[in-house]
Amino acid sequence: MRHMKIALLLSFLFLSTLLLAQDTAGKKSVDSNFVIIHKDPRLDLLVKMQAQINEETSRDARKSGKGFRLMIINTNKRDEAIAAKTKVYRYFPELKAYLFYQSPYFKLKVGNFKERKEAETYQKRLNVYFPRGVFIMNDIIEIKPGKSTDDDMQL
């Protein structure tokens, strides 16, 4: 019985050395550390097209220029600044709000106005909800390409 186990073990060892996971027939090199990848050449074209689309869309989103924003609040209390931002979104969903932290103050600015007159219109409306005062600030604003001045007022 013992001789049979040894014979069986030796035959497994011998056969396992003959079995290979990769076919090396027809290869000039004995080294099997190479992997051959076959890819569709259209993939390179798709990658280039997607990179171009990404660049164009991000370039359009980065457009900015001089304009005006409304300073809503300047406080060292984070909860107060977040509550003010929530109030702006509740009553003026068309305005984009920007909450900045410049130690130790939280500053909330809203809007992207090209003209001061547009900012003044919203300033009067916002003063109802923020009685401490809303101030017009010169700022760098986001400019959406292809939009008219009336549409920019609502950003």
C-alpha positions as CSV (number, residue, x, y, z in Angstrom):
1,M,0.0,0.0,0.0
2,R,2.8,2.3,0.9
3,H,4.6,1.6,-2.4
4,M,1.4,2.4,-4.3
5,K,1.2,5.8,-2.6
6,I,4.8,6.6,-3.4
7,A,4.3,5.5,-7.0
8,L,1.2,7.6,-7.3
9,L,2.9,10.7,-5.8
10,L,5.9,10.3,-8.2
11,S,3.6,10.0,-11.2
12,F,1.7,13.2,-10.2
13,L,5.0,15.0,-9.9
14,F,6.2,13.8,-13.2
15,L,3.0,14.6,-15.0
16,S,2.8,18.1,-13.3
17,T,6.1,19.1,-14.8
18,L,4.8,18.2,-18.3
19,L,1.7,20.3,-17.9
20,L,2.1,23.9,-18.7
21,A,-0.5,26.7,-18.4
22,Q,0.8,28.5,-21.5
23,D,1.5,27.3,-25.0
24,T,5.1,28.1,-25.9
25,A,5.1,26.2,-29.2
26,G,6.1,28.4,-32.2
27,K,7.9,31.0,-30.0
28,K,11.4,32.0,-30.8
29,S,12.1,33.1,-27.2
30,V,12.3,30.6,-24.4
31,D,11.4,33.4,-21.9
32,S,7.7,33.3,-21.2
33,N,7.5,36.6,-19.3
34,F,5.8,38.4,-22.2
35,V,2.1,39.0,-22.6
36,I,0.6,39.8,-26.0
37,I,-2.4,42.2,-26.0
38,H,-4.6,42.5,-29.0
39,K,-6.7,45.7,-28.9
40,D,-9.1,47.3,-31.3
41,P,-7.4,50.4,-32.9
42,R,-10.8,52.2,-32.6
43,L,-10.2,52.4,-28.8
44,D,-7.5,54.9,-29.3
45,L,-9.8,57.0,-31.4
46,L,-12.5,56.8,-28.8
47,V,-10.1,57.9,-26.0
48,K,-8.9,60.9,-28.1
49,M,-12.5,61.9,-28.8
50,Q,-13.5,61.7,-25.1
51,A,-10.4,63.7,-24.1
52,Q,-11.4,66.4,-26.6
53,I,-15.0,66.5,-25.3
54,N,-13.8,66.7,-21.7
55,E,-11.5,69.6,-22.5
56,E,-14.2,71.6,-24.3
57,T,-16.7,71.2,-21.6
58,S,-14.4,72.0,-18.8
59,R,-13.0,75.0,-20.7
60,D,-16.5,76.4,-21.1
61,A,-17.3,75.8,-17.4
62,R,-14.1,77.7,-16.4
63,K,-15.1,81.0,-18.1
64,S,-15.1,83.9,-15.7
65,G,-15.0,87.6,-15.8
66,K,-15.4,90.8,-13.8
67,G,-18.8,91.4,-12.3
68,F,-20.7,91.7,-9.0
69,R,-21.9,89.4,-6.2
70,L,-24.0,90.2,-3.2
71,M,-22.4,89.6,0.3
72,I,-25.1,88.2,2.4
73,I,-23.3,87.3,5.6
74,N,-19.8,87.5,7.2
75,T,-19.7,85.6,10.5
76,N,-17.5,83.4,12.5
77,K,-20.5,81.0,13.2
78,R,-20.7,78.2,10.7
79,D,-24.3,77.3,11.5
80,E,-25.4,80.9,10.9
81,A,-23.7,80.9,7.5
82,I,-25.3,77.6,6.5
83,A,-28.7,78.8,7.7
84,A,-28.3,81.9,5.5
85,K,-27.3,79.8,2.5
86,T,-30.4,77.6,3.0
87,K,-32.6,80.7,3.2
88,V,-31.1,82.0,0.0
89,Y,-31.8,78.7,-1.8
90,R,-35.3,78.6,-0.3
91,Y,-36.4,82.1,-1.4
92,F,-34.1,82.6,-4.4
93,P,-33.4,79.2,-6.1
94,E,-32.3,80.9,-9.3
95,L,-29.2,82.4,-7.5
96,K,-26.0,80.5,-7.0
97,A,-24.6,80.7,-3.5
98,Y,-20.9,80.6,-2.7
99,L,-19.9,79.9,0.9
100,F,-16.2,80.7,1.6
101,Y,-14.2,80.2,4.8
102,Q,-11.4,82.7,5.4
103,S,-10.3,82.0,9.0
104,P,-12.0,82.8,11.3
105,Y,-15.0,84.0,9.1
106,F,-17.5,82.3,6.9
107,K,-18.6,84.5,4.0
108,L,-21.7,83.9,1.9
109,K,-21.9,85.6,-1.5
110,V,-24.6,85.0,-4.1
111,G,-25.2,85.6,-7.8
112,N,-23.2,86.2,-10.9
113,F,-24.2,89.7,-12.1
114,K,-22.5,91.4,-15.1
115,E,-24.2,94.7,-14.4
116,R,-24.4,96.6,-11.1
117,K,-28.0,97.4,-11.8
118,E,-28.9,93.7,-11.8
119,A,-27.2,93.3,-8.4
120,E,-29.1,96.3,-7.0
121,T,-32.4,94.7,-8.0
122,Y,-31.6,91.5,-6.0
123,Q,-30.1,93.5,-3.2
124,K,-33.4,95.2,-2.5
125,R,-35.2,91.8,-2.5
126,L,-32.7,90.1,-0.3
127,N,-32.7,92.9,2.3
128,V,-36.2,91.8,3.3
129,Y,-34.8,88.4,4.4
130,F,-31.4,89.7,5.7
131,P,-32.1,92.9,7.7
132,R,-28.4,93.3,8.7
133,G,-27.7,94.3,5.2
134,V,-26.8,92.9,1.8
135,F,-23.8,94.5,0.1
136,I,-22.7,94.6,-3.5
137,M,-19.2,93.4,-4.0
138,N,-16.9,93.6,-7.1
139,D,-16.0,90.0,-7.8
140,I,-14.9,87.5,-10.4
141,I,-18.0,85.8,-11.6
142,E,-18.9,82.7,-13.6
143,I,-19.9,83.5,-17.2
144,K,-22.0,80.9,-19.0
145,P,-21.2,81.0,-22.7
146,G,-24.1,81.6,-25.1
147,K,-26.3,83.2,-22.5
148,S,-27.9,86.6,-22.7
149,T,-27.5,89.3,-20.0
150,D,-31.0,88.5,-18.6
151,D,-30.1,84.9,-18.2
152,D,-26.8,85.7,-16.4
153,M,-28.8,87.6,-13.8
154,Q,-30.4,84.4,-12.7
155,L,-27.2,82.3,-12.2
